[in-house]
Amino acid sequence: MPELGIRRTAKESKKEKISVRHRGRGAQVWIYLGKLLRMFVYQNDWKVIPMSALIAGLVGLVIRRRMFLNMEGTLMGSFALVCVCVWNGCFNSIQVVCRERDVIKRQHRSGMHISSYVVSHMIYQAMICLIQTIITLYLTNMIGVKYPSRGIFTPWMIADLGISMMLITYSSDMLSLWISSLARSATTAMTIMPFVLIFQLVFSGGMLSLPEWSEPMTWFTISNPGLKVIAAQADVNSRPFVTISNILGKMKDSEIEINTKAGNVLGILENTDDPELKLILEELQKDPGMQPLLEQDVHLKTTVGEVLRIAGEDEVKGTIEQKAAEASYVAAYEHTGKNIRGYWVRLAGFAFLFALLSMITLEFIDKDKR
């Protein structure tokens, strides 16, 4: 069986051209994988690695003081990590096909199998995505994001989270590979990419409140199962909701004026845990002579801080955080293995779907009139 030849011209000294005559699909996969690895070294494709490190570092600085500490911070941190993964994946492969479209056409006519070409990209991009995921987790951990120690599927939460981030990054990568297969030029691909990113982030279904008619659109995004799986692994539902209690803390000096009945004030004070005060209040309620006084209007003027002091600030805030967390419970974020596996399957399905669409699209590359 004739071997694959490599031809170079003076004009193409910096760009490798591969002429494929006839070889099996498996052999072609490894040939093109070798080509991609050489391009990684010699054509500056390695630049995606330090860029992903820079992005991970910036995001880590933002989320390190809130991630895994409260419900709002953990959800925000989950969304930020999804943004990192989607960004890395999309820009890994957005230009890899369209920049060598002419070369692919010639090679296809010479006997190149499109399936071998795409599979080689799948393997190569999987390696890139894995490196980016490891870098992101390592840097965010070093910067101060406190990942829980134990995961559901492995002894390490960071390993479980790494699987999710790898799948999100890889799915986004395969989406960009398909876009690159559709685009006729690198300029077209880069023009399309911002719209794809906006669609992914807006319709993630987590951070922005979406109108009811747009809910079905979240099923067409990678960011939706991506956000849900990270939020589920981070156990968002069990975290305290601290926004309301924080607001109360900032309002301590705010004055409150209340016009009410004296009996209502005594009714509120009866909820005290002090047995002596409770006994006195009960006696006052039973005293017939007190009834006219209890019907009188009372004007109260105090501060939020004073009310919190009387009621017990820590107890009030703890109760508010617990009740607010219960009201904010989202079934999609359940911290269960079944739930997380379901999202992993969806993300893997996206990756293979977009890879398949890339193969189908490139099979018609010979009809390109460009």
Beta strands, then each sheet from edge to edge (+ up, - down):
strand 1: 5-7
strand 2: 17-19
strand 3: 255-261
strand 4: 297-303
sheet 1: 1+ 2-
sheet 2: 3+ 4-
end
